[in-house]
Amino acid sequence: MLTLENALIWYEHINVVNGFSHIERVYKISERLALAENADLDIVHAAALLHDVEGTVPGSEAREQHHLLSANFAGRILQNEGWSEDRIKAVQHCIRTHRYRCDSEIPATIEAKCISDSENLDVLGAIGAIRTMLCAAIDGSHIDVRPSQQFLENWTKKPDELYSAYHEYLFKIQKVEQKLFTQTAREIAKNRREFLNLFIEQLIAEIKGEK
């Protein structure tokens, strides 16, 4: 049976940024979205539990394909659980389309939109600030490296340029609301975005010695 408690074993080896605490948050917020948007709760729950189950180990070469690997893993798990083929495919679609940096397949169902929105909401607000700083630390980067002009113009780093928390904020976080699908998620995002913007503004001011 798929439950939060049973899913823990799949995420024990993954770091705090993408590990079980992230799964718990996505599970809870996707449930909230599913109830508000009349989505199939069983499909949303299964996708939330399984969406990062493969290929998310830090430094893994499989990281860029983790949404596909996790979808395949989910298929095997759900088949063993006795799910029908069409419902398995519905969960796999949710998992394949949850990743911000991949647009090869767009969420086409309300369940997939709930999972995608939940994933994106987790980079906003207080949690988003913490996750961004942790990512920088895990990657051996810095929180206070200012992006080059090249990065600001075309989102590509110079050969020797470190990717900092501020890079991630500019490249992804400040634009994430544009990729939200549900009205419920957009309403939640407003408060989280306002908090995060204030945090980043304060951080930059402190780095510059202005505050």
C-alpha positions, 0 to 999 in steps of 0.5 A, a space after each residue: 500500500 502506498 503511504 507516506 510512511 512506506 515511501 520513506 525507505 525510497 528517500 533515505 539516501 537522498 539529501 535534505 533538499 530533495 529527500 523525504 521532507 520535500 516529498 512530504 511537502 509536495 504530498 501535502 500541498 498537492 493534496 490541498 490543490 487536488 481537493 480544491 481543483 477536483 482532481 483524482 486524489 489517489 493519482 495525485 497521492 501516488 505521483 507525489 510519493 513517487 515523483 523523485 524516487 529515482 535519479 535524484 542523488 546529488 551529483 548523479 549523472 541520472 539527475 537530468 533524467 530523474 523524472 523519466 526514471 521515476 516514472 518507470 519505477 512508479 509503473 513497476 510499483 503500481 503494477 505490483 499494487 494492482 493498479 489498472 494500466 490507464 491509472 498507472 499511465 496517469 500517474 506516470 504522466 504526472 511524474 514525467 511532467 513535474 520538472 521545471 527545467 523540462 518542457 518536452 511534455 506539458 502537464 495535460 491533466 488536472 492531476 499532473 498540473 497539481 503535481 507540477 504546481 506543488 513542485 514549483 511552490 516548494 521553491 517559493 517562500 521560507 522553504 524556497 529560501 532555505 532550499 536555495 541556500 542549501 543547494 548552493 552549499 551542497 554544490 560548493 558554491 556561494 550565496 553571494 556570487 553576483 551573476 555575470 553580464 553574460 548570464 543576465 543576458 542569455 542565462 549561460 554562465 561564463 566558463 569559470 563562473 560559479 552558480 550561486 543562490 542568486 543565479 538560481 533566484 534569477 533563472 528559476 525562482 522569480 519566474 516560477 509563478 509563470 509556470 503555475 497552472 491552477 488558480 489555487 496554486 497561484 493564490 498560494 504563490 502570491 504570499 510565498 513570492 512576496 516573502 521570498 522577494 523581501 528575503 532576496 532584497 535584504 540578502 543583496 543589501 547585506 552583501 553590498 553592505 547597505 543594511 
